[in-house]
Every structure is written in structure tokens, then in C-alpha cells.
Amino acid sequence: MAPSLILGSASPRRRELIARLGVELAGVAAADIDESPLRSELPRVYAARMAREKAAAVDGGGSYVLAGDTVVACGRRILPKAEDEATARRCLTLLSGRRHRVLSAIALKHPDGSLREKLSETVVRFKQLSPAEVDGYIAGGEWHGKAGGYAIQGSAEGLIAWIEGSHSGVVGLPLFETRSLLKSAGFPIG
């Protein structure tokens, strides 16, 4: 009998991405945890901690639980999820013409409570954004609720000069690392 999997996230993007691997979910259960970074916590450490805590917080009821977290980091600074236009504008202005890192951590909780985890790191560089480009992107609303104030799977992709690493990791679930974790746990993946 194949193992069953619960996605520990309410993100529609993560559901779409996991479906690309041909994995059928037994359910979806968003973790309710405090997502505040600890004082002086580095982005890589924060992303991994969030994925672990989300996986641990979801009751799998005999199923595996897959959880993840995506962090946009500019240097040692963790950029927020943009919940208002001012935050999105600050993030885009900071990222304009610069390279930044997107850290996408995943954790797979076994039914016995043990955890396996992986982290994907992608470097992204925005073009130098004009005020009109920032205004246009803000007006489109794709930034809402997105780490760093942008969604690479939308019109922001036209503002990105290049990426080095996992495109799916920037979207929210690094498929290479996810496939590796699931395959090692016995999930039937081609």
C-alpha cells in the first residue's frame, strides 16, 4: 500500500507544484504557527526552522506531512510578506537592480514523527526597475501576500534579468528536492 501525504500548507501554488510530481494528496492542513523570525536569525536558519515547525504542527493522522517555507533574503535581511502596497514598494525598490536569494525549505514528517528536510537556494536578479515599472507591478496586485513583494510566476518574471537555481523553489516548492524527499520515503514517483 502506497503511503499517503498531507500538504501542510494552504498555498494554492504549493498544491499546483506538488501535482506536477504526480502525487495525490490525502489532504491539506495549514499549520498555525508564529512565523516571526527570532532576533538575529539568519535567513537560511529561519527558512529551515519554519518548514520544520509547520510540519511538526500538522497532525498527519498516520500520513506523511510535507511542509515548506520560502524566504526572500537580501544579504542577511529577511524580507517580509507584502501585505500592503508600501511594503511591496519598499521590497521592490530594495531588490531593483540587485541580486537576492530565495531560500525554499521543505520538511517531510514521517508518521512516526521523524523529520527529513532539504533546502533549495536560488539567486535571483531583478533588472533596474523604473518608477513606472514599480507602479505598474504594484497596480497589478500580484505582490499581495508574497515574500519579498513579488510572484515570479506572474508578470514579475518579465522584470527578472536572470535566476540561478530552482524556479519552482522561488514559486514556493522546490520540485527537485521535494521529489528526492518523497522518493526516499517510498512514494511512487516515476
Long-range contacts (C-beta under 8 A, 24 or more apart in sequence): 2-186, 2-187, 2-188, 3-63, 3-64, 3-185, 3-186, 3-187, 4-62, 4-63, 4-64, 5-63, 5-64, 5-65, 5-66, 5-182, 5-187, 6-58, 6-60, 6-61, 6-63, 6-64, 6-65, 6-66, 7-65, 7-66, 7-67, 8-54, 8-55, 8-57, 8-58, 8-65, 8-66, 8-67, 8-68, 8-109, 9-54, 9-67, 9-68, 11-172, 13-153, 13-171, 13-172, 13-173, 14-68, 14-172, 14-173, 17-168, 17-171, 17-172, 17-173, 17-175, 17-178, 18-66, 18-173, 18-178, 20-168, 20-175, 21-175, 21-178, 21-179, 21-182, 21-189, 22-189, 22-190, 23-182, 23-187, 23-189, 26-63, 27-63, 29-58, 29-59, 29-65, 30-58, 31-55, 31-57, 31-58, 31-67, 32-57, 33-57, 35-69, 37-78, 41-78, 42-76, 43-71, 43-73, 43-76, 43-77, 43-78, 43-101, 43-103, 44-73, 44-103, 44-119, 44-121, 46-71, 46-78, 47-71, 47-103, 47-104, 47-105, 47-119, 48-105, 48-107, 48-117, 48-119, 50-105, 51-105, 51-106, 51-107, 51-117, 52-107, 52-115, 52-117, 54-107, 55-107, 55-108, 55-109, 55-115, 56-109, 56-115, 58-109, 60-109, 60-111, 62-111, 63-111, 64-108, 64-109, 64-110, 64-111, 64-185, 64-187, 65-108, 65-109, 66-106, 66-107, 66-108, 66-109, 66-178, 66-181, 66-182, 67-106, 67-107, 67-109, 68-104, 68-105, 68-106, 68-107, 68-172, 68-173, 68-178, 69-104, 69-105, 70-102, 70-103, 70-104, 70-105, 70-147, 70-169, 70-170, 70-172, 71-102, 71-103, 71-104, 71-105, 71-147, 72-100, 72-101, 72-102, 72-147, 72-148, 73-100, 73-101, 73-102, 73-103, 74-98, 74-100, 74-101, 79-147, 79-148, 79-149, 80-147, 81-145, 81-146, 81-147, 82-143, 82-144, 82-145, 82-146, 82-148, 82-149, 83-144, 83-145, 85-138, 85-143, 87-149, 88-138, 88-143, 88-144, 88-149, 88-150, 89-134, 89-138, 89-149, 90-149, 91-143, 91-148, 91-149, 91-150, 92-126, 92-129, 92-134, 92-137, 92-138, 92-143, 92-149, 92-150, 93-129, 93-134, 95-126, 95-148, 95-149, 95-150, 96-126, 96-127, 96-128, 96-129, 96-134, 97-125, 97-126, 97-127, 97-128, 97-129, 98-125, 98-126, 99-123, 99-124, 99-125, 100-124, 100-125, 100-126, 100-148, 102-147, 102-148, 102-165, 102-169, 102-170, 104-166, 104-169, 104-170, 104-172, 104-173, 104-174, 104-177, 106-173, 106-174, 106-177, 106-178, 106-181, 108-181, 108-182, 108-185, 110-185, 116-181, 116-184, 116-185, 117-181, 118-174, 118-177, 118-178, 118-180, 118-181, 119-177, 120-165, 120-166, 120-169, 120-174, 120-176, 120-177, 121-165, 121-169, 122-163, 122-164, 122-165, 122-166, 122-167, 122-169, 122-170, 123-163, 123-164, 123-165, 124-152, 124-160, 124-162, 124-163, 124-170, 125-160, 125-161, 125-162, 125-163, 126-159, 126-160, 126-161, 127-159, 127-160, 127-161, 129-159, 133-159
